[in-house]
């Protein structure tokens, strides 16, 4: 049985989706929030040219297609860095 990809993700469900899709080895919802705050090319937000967050209750949600495309393009984002031990 295949799982249907949701239309929208939160930072929590988005983190798990990135792991499930094999786009990152590990990432937390707080790791995603950090990327959202720091990455200049983050595709969501209130600035012109960005996709708006869709509020569901108190949660900000993001279009899953745009979210996944961001992580599929460009360098790997999120997750732990290399093991330096």
C-alpha positions in Angstrom: 0.0 0.0 0.0 1.4 3.4 -1.0 1.0 6.4 1.1 -0.6 9.5 -0.5 1.5 12.7 -0.3 -0.4 15.3 1.7 -1.4 18.6 0.0 0.1 20.7 2.8 2.7 20.0 5.4 3.6 21.6 8.7 7.1 21.9 10.0 6.6 18.7 11.9 5.0 16.6 9.1 7.4 18.2 6.6 10.5 17.1 8.6 9.2 13.5 8.6 8.3 13.7 4.9 11.8 14.7 4.0 13.2 11.7 5.9 10.6 9.4 4.4 11.5 10.7 0.9 15.2 10.2 1.5 16.0 13.8 1.0 17.7 14.1 4.3 19.1 11.6 6.8 17.6 13.4 9.8 15.9 16.7 10.5 13.7 18.0 13.3 10.8 20.5 13.0 13.1 23.0 14.7 15.7 22.4 12.1 13.2 23.2 9.4 12.2 26.4 11.3 15.9 27.4 11.4 16.2 26.9 7.7 13.0 29.0 7.2 14.5 31.8 9.2 18.0 31.8 7.8 17.8 30.6 4.1 17.6 33.5 1.8 16.0 31.3 -0.9 13.3 29.9 1.4 10.2 29.8 -0.8 7.5 30.6 1.8 6.6 33.8 3.7 5.2 37.2 3.4 7.8 38.7 1.1 6.9 39.3 -2.6 7.5 36.3 -4.8 7.2 33.8 -2.0 4.4 31.3 -1.5 2.2 32.2 1.5 1.9 30.0 4.5 -1.6 28.7 5.0 -2.7 28.9 8.6 -4.6 25.9 9.9 -5.5 26.6 13.5 -2.2 27.9 15.0 0.0 26.0 12.5 1.7 27.4 9.5 1.4 25.0 6.6 3.2 24.9 3.3 2.3 23.5 -0.1 3.9 20.1 -0.3 5.0 20.3 -3.9 6.8 23.6 -3.4 8.3 22.3 -0.2 9.7 19.1 -1.7 10.9 20.9 -4.8 13.0 23.3 -2.6 14.7 20.4 -0.9 15.2 18.4 -4.2 16.9 21.4 -5.9 20.3 22.7 -4.9 22.6 21.5 -2.1 21.4 19.3 0.7 19.8 21.2 3.5 19.0 20.2 7.0 20.0 17.1 9.0 23.2 16.5 10.8 26.5 17.4 9.4 29.3 14.9 8.9 30.4 12.8 11.8 33.7 14.4 12.8 34.8 11.7 15.3 
